[in-house]
Amino acid sequence: MSTASKIHFSGLNALRFFAAYFVVLHHGETIRAKYGLPNFEHYSFFRNGSLAVSFFFVLSGFLITYLLLSEIRKTHDISLSKFYMRRVLRIFPLYYLLVFIGLIAIPFFLNVIHFPNTQPYSTAEGGVLFLFFLSFVVNALFGSHFLEPLWSIGVEEYFYLIWAPLFKFFKQHILAVITSVIIIKSLTILYFAFQKDLSPPLSIVADILLSLKFELMAIGGLGAYFVFHKRQIVENTIVFKPFFQILCLTVLILRLFFHSYFVDSQSFVYKILFLTPVVNAFTEGGLFLWLILNVSVNPRPLFQLNNPILEKLGEISYGIYMYQMLVIFGVVLVFKKIMAQMSPSVSTLFFYIVTTIGVVGISWLSKRYFEDWFLQFKRKFE
């Protein structure tokens, strides 16, 4: 664990894949519904895309914080230039490739085949914002669009932009830094929660600030801090006992499968835990942090995810997340007439077989022949 490239927590790649695939399911049903195809959009299981992205935020905060703490222990400092170059080599190539595809290639292709282009912004407008990773601002200004999933990449990049310097210059007070970020963001959420009927531009500002899920990443960072400094205590904590493992897994399953039911039933406890501002962030963030630690740190987990296939799928999860909209739209447009004639169950089975093969195949090729070419240079910045 002496360098960034050697830090590895068992089972997390599998969780990455599952989270990425929940996003595929969410957008798959949304787009099928948009084009009038048989769909299961109303089922909670197929509407967990935003929840999956929240998991990614917690996981990113956990891993980046652990990396920074490891570097501080080894060198007594943080090299910001090396840290940012590692992020650039991992994130930038695929991000800007998708921006090019979404802003230029797809509109050009749609124009050639005389298909309506529903892009809600001009190439110049989108280009400037995407160039500076302000993809979350694009969503706040223009709503849904083909490159909508890129918003979370922008949020993570701005988190990295502030997180590393905070650790470098306040390395003696890292726990205070982490808790301060959680408190400041929580107060921001509470402030806007009590502001009713905001009009532009304040409503847009609110959307932008609330989309910066730094509180979730800081929750992940908090877990990394205690694992790094108090690992033995963490391993022996009560939340890893069999009863609590079953309890936490049950809550997660209920959230994944029955969210709509509990919302419609007006369950008071569920409303407090999952629908109340700030509280819901701590509930979901806490559950995801527990899941991350239970898989990677708990010496006695009730289940393990050390599967070589899941490991490989997790390694291409960034590509799965980035390419999934492209593949889903392609499958729907190419096979729309065929799927419309199928029964809902057969149509769904056909759709996800083709979509899964497509998105996994493209992601694997991208990782092998595109992303890895840039990643080979990471060792220079370790």
N, C-alpha and C positions, 0 to 999 in steps of 0.2 A: 504493500500500500504506500510505497515511498513516492510514487509519481501519480499524476492525474490519470494516466492511462491504465494503471495497475489496480485502481480501486474498483472493486466489484462486489456487489451484494447479491447473494444467491436469490433467485426467484423473481427479481424485479423486472427482468426482461419479459417474463410471462405476463406480469401485470400490465406492462406497457402494451403488449399486444391486445389483451382483453379490453383495455381502455380505448385503444385505437379502433377496435372492431365495434365497440358500442357507438362510436361516432359514425362508423359506416352504416350501422343499423338505423340510427336516427335520421341521417340524411337520405338513406335509401328509401325509407317510408315516406319522408316528407316530399321527396321528388316524385315518387310513384303517385302519391296523392295529387300533387300539382298537375300531373299529366293524365289524371283520370283513370289510373290503373288500379287493379285490386291492391289493397294495402291494409296494414294493421297499425296505422299511425296512432289510433286512439288507445292502443295498449301501452301501458307504462314501460314495459320491457323495451319497446322500440323508441322510447323518448328520453334516453339517458345520455344524449350527446353532451349536454352542458355539464352534467355530473361527471362524465368521463374527463372532460377538460379540467374540471376542478381537481380531479385526482392527479392529472399531469402537473398542475401547479404545485401541489403538495410534494409530489415526487421530485420535481425540479428543485424546489427549495431545499429538500432534504439532501440531495446529492451534491448540489453546488456548495452548500454550507459545509458538508463533510470534506469536500475537496479543498476548500479554502482553509479549514481548520488543519487539515493534514499538511498543507503547504506552510502554514505558520509554524507548526511543530517542527518541520524539517529545516526551514530556512530562516525562521524568526521574522519573516516578512512575506509580502505578497507581491509578485511581479505582475502589475496590471497589464503591461504590454503582452506578456505571455498568456495571461488569463484571457484577454480579449481575442488574441489571435487563435487560441483553441476554440473559442466560441464562433469566431468568424468562419473557420475552416469546417466546423460541423454544421452550422446553421445557414450561412449565407448562400452557398451554391444552390441548394435545392429551393430555398425561399425565392431567390431571384429568378430561377428557372420557371417556377410556377407563376410568378408575376409576369414574366414575358409571355408565357402560354395564355394566361388569363386576360392580359391587356392587349396583346398584339395578335398572337397566333389564332386564337379562337374567334375573335371578331372578324379577322380576315377570312377565315374558313367559312364562317356563317354568311358572310357577304357573298362569297363565291357561290355557295349553294342556295342563295336567296332565302335564308332562314332568318326569322326575326331575331335581332340582337337586343336582349333585354338588359344589357349592362346599364346600371343607373347613373354612371358617371362617365365623363369623357376620359379618353386615354391620358390627356395632360393632367387632369385632376387626380385621377387614380395614380398616375405615374409618380407625381411629386410626393404624395402621401405614402405610397408603398416603398418608395426609394428610402425614406427615413424610418421605415418600420412602424409607421403610424396607421397600421391596418385596423386597429381598434377604433381609430378616429373615422376611418372610411365607413365602418359599420354604424357608428353613431350618426353620421351625416346622411348616409344613403340607404341604410337598411340592408335587406338580404341581397346577395349577389354571389357570383360564382366563386370568388376568392374569399368569401366570408370566413372560412376556417382559419385564415392566416392571422386573424385578430389575436389569437392566443400566442402566436410566435412573436408578434410585436410586443405584447405585454411582458413576455419572458425576457426579451432583449433589453427592455428598459429596466426591468428588475436587476438583471446582471450589471447594467450600467451603474447602478447606485450601490449594489450589494458588495461588490469587491472593494471599492474605495472605503466604504464604511468599515469593513473588516480590516483593511490595511491601516487606516488612521485611528481606529478605536479598538485595536486588537486586545487591549487590556479590559475592555468593557463590552465584549461581544454579546453576552447575555442581555445586557441593558439595551444594546442596539436592536436585537431581535424583538424583545418585548415592546420597545418603543414603536417599532414599525407596526406591530399588531395593534397597539393602543391607538396610534394616530389614524390608521386606516379604519378601525372600528368606530372611532368618533366621527369620521367622515361619513361612513355609512349611516350612522344614527342621525346625523344632521340632515342628510337628504331624505331620510325616511319620514321625517316630520315636515318636510316642505311639500305642500300640496299644490298641484296645478302649476308647476313651473312652466314658463313659456320660453321659447328660444330667445337668446342663446343659452340661458341658464340650464334648460333641460338637456341641451347637448353637452354642456360642461359636466352636468351630473352623470350622464351616461358614460362619458369618457372616464371620469374619476372612479366610478363604480366598476367599470370594466377592468381597471388595474387591480387585479386580484393579489396584491402584495401581501394581504393578510394570510391567504392560504399558503403562499410560498414561505412566509415567515413561520407559520405553524410547522411546516416541514423542516425549516431551519432549526426550530426549537428542538424537534426530535433529534436531529443530527447532532446538535450541541450536547445533549445528554448522553446519546449513544457514544459520542467521541470521548467525553470526559468521565462518564459514569456507566460504562457499558455493563459491568457486572451487576450493578444495582438495577439497571433497566431490564436485564435478562431475568432477574428474579422478581420483577414487579408482579402484582396480583392480576394485572390485566392480561397476562399470558397464561393464567391458570385455565384448565379445561372449561370450567363454567363460564368464565368471561369470554373465552374464545367462541363458545357456542352462542353466547348472548350477542356479541358484536357481529358475528356472521349472520345471525337471525335478523338483526336490525338492518344490516346491509341488504340482505335478500328482500326484506319487506320494502325497503326504499326503492330497489331496482324494479321489483315486479308489481307493487301495489300502490305506487305513489298517487295515481289518479283516484283510486278508491278512497284513500285516507283524506285526500283533499276534499272530495265530494261529501264524505261523511262528517266533515267538520270536526274531526278528532282533535280535542283540545291539546293533548300531549303531543301529538304529531305536529300540530300547527305551531306549537312553541318550539319544538326541536328543529323542524325543517322549513318553516315558512316565516319565522320571525327574523327580521334583519339582525345581523351580528351573531345571534344565537345559532342560526342555521350554518353560518360559516364555521363556527367552533364545532358544531355537531358533525358536519360533513368532513371538515378538515381533521378533526380528532379521529373519526372513524377511518379515514384514509391513512392517516399517520399510523394508527394501530395496525392496519392491514400491511403496510409497508414493513413495519418492525416485526410483525408476527411472521411474515414470510422470510425476512432476511436476517433477523437478529435472534428471535426466540429459539432457544435450543430444543424446545419440546413442542413444536407446532402440531396441531391436529391434522394438518394437510401440508403437502409440499408441492412446489411448482418447478422442481428441477428436472424438467422434461426437455430433452435436446431439441425437439421440434418447436416447442414453445420458446425456447431460448433463441433459436434462429428467427422465428417470427418476430420476437421482441426486438431483435437487432435491426429489423427493417420497419419498425413501427412508425418511425418518423416519416418514411416514405408512404406507408399506408395512410397515415393521417393527411399528408399533403396531396396525394394523388387521388384519394377516394372520390372527391366530387367530379373529377374529370372522368373517371371510370364509370361512376353511377350515371352521369348524364349520357355518356356514350352508349351504355347498355340500354338505357331507356329509349333513346332516340333510334337505335338500330333495331331493337326487338319490340318496340311498343305495340305494333299491330299483332304480332304473334302472342305476346303476353296478355293482350286484351281479350283474346279468345279462350284463354285457359281459365280453369277454376282458380279461385284465390289461393288455395294451398299449393297447387301445381305451379302457378305463376310465381308465387313467392319462392318456392324451391328452385325453380329455374333461374330466377333473378339473382338469388344469392350465390348459387353455384358459379354462374358466369361472372358476377361481380367479384366474388372472392378470388377466383382464379386470375381475373384481370388485375385486380389491385395488388395481390401478392406477387404476381409475375412482374408487373411493372416496377414495383418497389424493390424486388430482388435485383432486377437488371440495373435499376438506378443506383442502388447501393454498390453493386459489384463494379460497374463500369463508369459511374459518374462520381458519386459521393466519395468512394474510397480513394479516388485519384487525389482529391484534396486532403483527405484524412491522413494520407501517407506523410504529409508535411507536419503533422501535429507533434511528432517526436522532437522536432527542432525547438518546440516551445514548452517542453516539459521541465 
